[in-house]
Amino acid sequence: MTVSAIAQAAESKTGTVTAFPAAEAARAVRDTRPLRLITCGSVDDGKSTLIGRLLWDTKAVKEDQAATLRRDSGKQNDLGLPDFALLLDGLQAEREQGITIDVAYRYFATDKRSFIVADTPGHEQYTRNMATGASTADLAVLLVDARTGLLEQTRRHATIASLMGIKQFVLAVNKFDLVGYDRARFDQITHEFRELALSLGVRQITAIPMSALKGENVVYDGKASMPWYEGQTLVEVLELATVRSAQTVGFRLPVQRVSRPGESFRGYQGTVAGGSVKPGDSVVILPSGMVANVTKIITFDLVRNAAVAGDAITLVLDRQVDVSRGDMIVSIDSQPQVGLDFDAQLVALQAEGIQPGRRYWLKSGSRRQRVTANPVSQLDLKTGSWTQRTGLLPMNGIGKVHLSFDENAVFDAYEQNRTTGAFILIDPDTNNTVAGGMITAKRSSLTDLRSDEARVILSLPADLADQLMATELFSRRRDETDLRRMTSGEASQIFKDAAVDI
Amino acid sequence: MPSTLPETELHNPQTTKTPLDPHLKALENEAIHIFREVAAEFEKPVMLYSVGKDSSVLLHLARKAFYPGRVPFPLLHVNTGWKFAEMIAFRNDIVKKYDLDFIEHINPRGKAENVTPFTHGSALFTDIMKTEGLRQALDAGGFDAAFGGARRDEEASRAKERIYSFRTPEHRWDPRAQRPELWNIYNGMIRKGESVRAFPLSNWTEVDIWRYIQVEDIPLVPLYYAKERPYVERDGMMILAEDPRLELLPGETVQHGSIRFRTLGDFPLTGAIPSQATNLEEVIAELEIATVSERQGRAIDRDQSGSMEKKKREGYF
């Protein structure tokens, strides 16, 4: 630290004592996972001020950073605080243009919880950045200026957030000091927003009147200015928000790599993407359809007796099966969809858009395969309605597409599982990520079959069936088959019934 | 299929260990996921190892990610020749203890042209010994992915960096042409000569690092703990006065005091802080009331406005 910087830091300490509480809050052990949130709003709504205020009032801004900030900003606002926007806009180009051009991640914590904020720009052309930030978020904070109320962009942001699977919204009615803390104004905006959110299927909504500039109802309450508001501050809402969990769905383990440290050991490494697993569970390896039982769940710390969604584990099976990177190990009684054709929604992220008939790489979990994505319709973000469009899906466009694969793909619907239902598209020429997508449904090829096509029902010992299903021929046409597992007693009953019918 | 663990790979699980809280567990899981993904997707990964606390956490996570196997890539230490002596001793112990593949690189220009932080200034010294040295080492090894311990909370330009940070064949980072990164799906497709820097600790904060070190009992270079040490005050920094290459300037005297370091780098460029914290609990207690960010002790971040972004564009980590 240079002498002058020390002097500045010292000066800042004595100059604005209120801005620097003497000690940071003691950080207790956290009993929850970090909450990931996204903030949506335009430059004019005071978004940078809000995030700056969050960082400032939770003491996430250190003195020397503040000193640099004061030096860079040169002037302070009339509350004696530096320009928070400068704290956030990390890149020189942005400082020059005065706008945020990409997704930035911010970190702050309270005694109860820690938070990761995806800070994304509000301009229309940056839908892609918002989609990126929203993909990992549990909650969206939507900012509006109390003077202007809901804008077209508010609808746009809310639509993208809900499309990306966010179920919790906070409406921050900012600059509330500028409307004289008028309660009727707050009620009016809240009512409008509630209608909008409900139309998108979002039910967990909290509206908060606030002044980010003055720090009212952000971390500290604003009772002095609005005694009528008895709700929570923004931070209180965030502390109590729920973190999404994929633990209630079926077990999913996308295999990242096969660990073979010695001849006698073979383990499948990956992060549990849904449900839970314990030794003794029967699992299916997809897309091959082979069956095995779990014998061990290994981690560095201990051999575990269970693993749940989110855990990075090494799984050991009871028999030699062909499992490689990109395969998915799933629970036998709750399987994802396997097929060649799926419906999806996607956001086009690059200037060249998504071109009908073009072959892309699709990556989902650890699996990468070739696909074509044919646009069907496009979302009008102004109105929230879908219009038919089979041509190119332009950058920042949100479209419904048909995905067609050369080889079987394995997905859950995004609604059911935000990991196994999500994918990106990669342009094979530029290697750039050109779309983010969410599976809505499998397109059934069985319905296309003529109903008089000849079918055969076989009843086989389970081990023989498993071997047959492991063959290349079977695996290639698995999409055309139906499979039910049952006891030999049940199977013989079916055959008996069938014989009677004949 | 037999499923016994190979005896040689089996370490002793600490059964009495305090379990990680859900917050640290989530960060650990994410880091392990990134390690495995990069190791599986790239042909020749390497892990940048700077011997500091973040590197120590990174190494610990790598061992966890690939257990019961070995860490499947080498560690690379880009040395400047001006590191604290205790760092080098600690590094050598760790490499041996954990049976790691290890590469050390020192830019030959340093010796040939006698580049020192005293004669060339911190900016040029760092550019030659670190940025250029790193490029040389990555090119020489033909590495297509390099793990680093950078965190997004460290510095403003890092806040926007991806977990997979794409680099041109010249090792350049273009902040405006970063690939979008959605969910936890990482795009590892590159052309020959291009590479990716991967940052498993992106979402960790300084407090997280220290708490994880505590719970996981990760060994650190002793310089992180306070001890009576000799130092000189220079440019507002407390410089450790142990290395004979440190020449006193007029008016400078060697003082003694209980000091420690919050970050470790080149001894002439890394300032100590006065401290009585002789163990991890005390270090964390000090940290939790600290109001100055950890990079404050680093001369290189403040050379010029936006200095870290400029270095990164040129290939600095």
Interface residues (C-beta under 8 A of the other chain):
Chain A: M1 T2 V3 A5 I6 A9 F20 A23 E24 A25 A26 R27 V29 R30 D31 T32 R33 P34 K59 K62 E63 D64 Q65 T68 D72 L87 L88 D89 G90 L91 Q92 A93 R95 I101 D102 V103 A104 Y105 R106 Y107 A109 R113 S114 I116 R128 N129 A131 T132 S135 T136 Q256 R257 S259 R260 P261 G262 S264 F265 R266 G267 Q269 G270 T271 T295 K296 I298 T299 F300 D301 L302 V303 G310 D311 A312 T314 V316 L317 D318 R319 Q320 R325 L349 W361 K363 S364 G365 S366 R418 T419 A422 F423 I424 I426 N431 N432 T433 G436
Chain B: M1 P2 S3 T4 L5 P6 T8 E9 H11 P13 Q14 T15 K17 D21 P22 H23 L24 K25 A26 L27 E28 N29 I32 H33 R36 E37 A39 A40 R63 K64 A65 F66 Y67 P68 G69 R70 R152 D153 E155 A156 S157 R158 A159 K160 P175 R176 Q178 R179 P180 E181 L182 W183 N184 I185 N187 M189 I190 R191 S202 N203 T205 V207 D208 R211 D235 G236 M237 G271 E288 I289 A290 T291 V292 S293 R295 Q296 G297 R302 S305 G306 E309
